């Protein structure tokens, strides 16, 4: 990061801080969360990947915020939402066996409609006649072709975060 950009960010943060100083301490954090995206909107627009496809606007800069990521895509079919959720999980935690519970919980959290049996969707999912998932234990893990599909369609990269302990079955 160059010094100009650091100075710009610091100036914006100082401005937000001044504006929030007069607020009740109990609402400062929610107010900051509402204001910060507005202040840094232009910064996100500069991070748009050159090869972004479909609704993948500034996805690279938004992977840490699930809400923004999911708003960038709109699918008419619930089966496509399974792939969208899988791509989000892949972008955060890399490859691991994705369970029905993972899909259903994320779908409910974000407000996406998912099929009644997401496991069946993953079992038969193919692109270019190649399986996107393989059965591993009680879940489905992305295949190499599945990873390439997620990277191409949703413009994500493999995540390296450790899954929270409560997410594992």
C-alpha positions as CSV (number, residue, x, y, z in Angstrom):
1,X,0.0,0.0,0.0
2,X,1.4,3.4,-0.9
3,X,1.7,6.3,1.5
4,X,-0.9,8.4,-0.4
5,X,-3.5,5.7,0.0
6,X,-2.6,5.2,3.7
7,X,-3.0,9.0,4.3
8,X,-6.3,9.0,2.4
9,X,-7.7,6.2,4.6
10,X,-6.4,7.8,7.8
11,X,-8.1,11.1,6.8
12,X,-11.4,9.3,6.2
13,X,-11.2,7.4,9.5
14,X,-10.5,10.6,11.4
15,X,-13.4,12.3,9.7
16,X,-15.7,9.4,10.7
17,X,-14.3,9.6,14.2
18,X,-15.1,13.3,14.5
19,X,-18.7,12.7,13.3
20,X,-19.3,9.9,15.8
21,X,-17.8,11.6,18.8
22,X,-21.0,13.4,19.6
23,X,-23.1,10.2,19.5
24,X,-24.0,8.0,22.5
25,X,-21.2,5.5,23.0
26,X,-23.7,2.6,22.7
27,X,-24.5,3.4,19.1
28,X,-21.0,4.4,17.9
29,X,-20.1,1.0,16.6
30,X,-23.3,0.4,14.6
31,X,-23.0,4.0,13.3
32,X,-19.4,3.4,12.2
33,X,-20.5,0.2,10.4
34,X,-23.1,2.2,8.5
35,X,-20.8,5.1,7.6
36,X,-17.5,3.3,6.7
37,X,-18.8,1.6,3.5
38,X,-20.1,5.0,2.3
39,X,-16.7,6.6,2.9
40,X,-14.8,3.8,1.3
41,X,-17.1,3.1,-1.7
42,X,-14.7,4.7,-4.2
43,X,-11.8,2.6,-2.8
44,X,-13.8,-0.6,-3.5
45,X,-14.6,0.5,-7.0
46,X,-10.9,0.7,-7.9
47,X,-10.5,-3.0,-6.8
48,X,-12.8,-4.4,-9.6
49,X,-11.1,-7.4,-11.1
50,X,-10.4,-6.9,-14.8
51,X,-11.8,-10.3,-15.8
52,X,-15.0,-10.1,-13.6
53,X,-17.9,-11.8,-15.1
54,X,-21.7,-11.4,-14.6
55,X,-22.5,-9.7,-11.3
56,X,-19.0,-10.0,-9.9
57,X,-18.5,-6.3,-9.1
58,X,-15.5,-5.7,-6.8
59,X,-15.8,-9.2,-5.5
60,X,-12.1,-9.3,-4.6
61,X,-12.5,-6.4,-2.1
62,X,-15.7,-7.8,-0.7
63,X,-14.9,-11.4,0.2
64,X,-14.7,-10.5,3.8
65,X,-18.3,-9.3,3.9
66,X,-20.8,-12.1,3.0
67,X,-23.7,-9.7,2.6
68,X,-22.0,-7.6,-0.1
69,X,-20.7,-10.8,-1.9
70,X,-24.1,-12.4,-2.1
71,X,-25.8,-9.1,-3.3
72,X,-23.6,-9.2,-6.4
73,X,-25.2,-12.3,-7.7
74,X,-28.8,-13.1,-8.6
75,X,-29.9,-16.7,-9.5
76,X,-33.3,-17.8,-10.6
77,X,-32.7,-21.4,-9.7
78,X,-32.2,-22.6,-6.1
79,X,-29.5,-25.1,-7.3
80,X,-27.4,-22.2,-8.5
81,X,-27.6,-20.8,-4.9
82,X,-25.9,-24.0,-3.7
83,X,-23.0,-23.2,-6.0
84,X,-23.0,-19.6,-4.9
85,X,-22.8,-20.6,-1.2
86,X,-20.1,-23.1,-2.0
87,X,-18.1,-20.4,-3.7
88,X,-18.4,-18.2,-0.7
89,X,-17.3,-21.0,1.6
90,X,-14.4,-21.8,-0.8
91,X,-13.3,-18.2,-0.8
92,X,-13.1,-18.2,3.0
93,X,-11.9,-21.6,4.0
94,X,-10.6,-23.3,0.9
95,X,-11.7,-26.9,0.1
96,X,-13.4,-29.0,2.8
97,X,-16.4,-31.3,2.9
98,X,-19.4,-28.9,2.7
99,X,-22.4,-30.4,4.5
100,X,-26.1,-29.9,4.0
101,X,-26.1,-28.0,7.3
102,X,-23.5,-25.6,5.9
103,X,-25.6,-24.8,2.8
104,X,-28.9,-24.5,4.7
105,X,-27.4,-22.4,7.5
106,X,-25.8,-19.9,5.1
107,X,-28.9,-19.8,2.9
108,X,-31.0,-19.0,5.9
109,X,-28.5,-16.4,7.2
110,X,-28.3,-14.6,3.8
111,X,-31.9,-15.2,2.7
112,X,-31.2,-17.4,-0.3
113,X,-33.6,-20.1,-1.4
114,X,-31.8,-23.5,-1.6
115,X,-33.2,-26.8,-2.8
116,X,-34.7,-29.2,-0.3
117,X,-31.8,-31.6,-0.8
118,X,-28.7,-29.6,-1.5
119,X,-26.7,-32.8,-1.2
120,X,-28.4,-34.2,-4.2
121,X,-27.6,-31.0,-6.1
122,X,-23.9,-31.3,-5.3
123,X,-23.9,-35.1,-6.1
124,X,-25.0,-34.5,-9.7
125,X,-23.5,-31.0,-10.4
126,X,-21.4,-30.9,-13.5
127,X,-19.8,-28.3,-15.8
128,X,-18.3,-29.3,-19.1
129,X,-19.2,-32.9,-18.3
130,X,-17.0,-32.9,-15.2
131,X,-18.2,-33.3,-11.6
132,X,-17.9,-30.2,-9.5
133,X,-18.1,-32.0,-6.1
134,X,-17.0,-35.4,-4.7
135,X,-18.5,-37.2,-1.7
136,X,-16.2,-37.0,1.4
137,X,-17.6,-38.3,4.6
138,X,-20.9,-36.6,5.3
139,X,-20.3,-33.7,2.9
140,X,-19.2,-32.8,-0.6
141,X,-15.9,-31.3,-1.4
142,X,-15.1,-29.3,-4.5
143,X,-13.1,-31.2,-7.1
144,X,-10.3,-29.5,-9.0
145,X,-12.8,-28.8,-11.8
146,X,-15.2,-27.5,-9.2
147,X,-12.6,-25.1,-7.9
148,X,-11.9,-23.8,-11.4
149,X,-15.6,-23.4,-12.0
150,X,-16.0,-21.3,-8.8
151,X,-13.0,-19.2,-9.7
152,X,-14.3,-18.6,-13.2
153,X,-18.0,-18.0,-12.5
154,X,-17.8,-16.2,-9.1
155,X,-14.3,-14.7,-9.5
156,X,-13.1,-16.1,-6.1
157,X,-9.8,-17.4,-4.9
158,X,-9.2,-20.2,-2.5
159,X,-9.4,-19.0,1.1
160,X,-7.0,-19.8,3.8
161,X,-8.9,-19.1,7.0
162,X,-9.5,-21.8,9.5
163,X,-13.1,-22.8,9.9
164,X,-14.6,-21.7,13.2
165,X,-14.9,-24.7,15.6
166,X,-18.7,-24.6,15.7
167,X,-18.9,-25.0,11.9
168,X,-17.4,-28.5,11.8
169,X,-19.5,-31.6,12.0
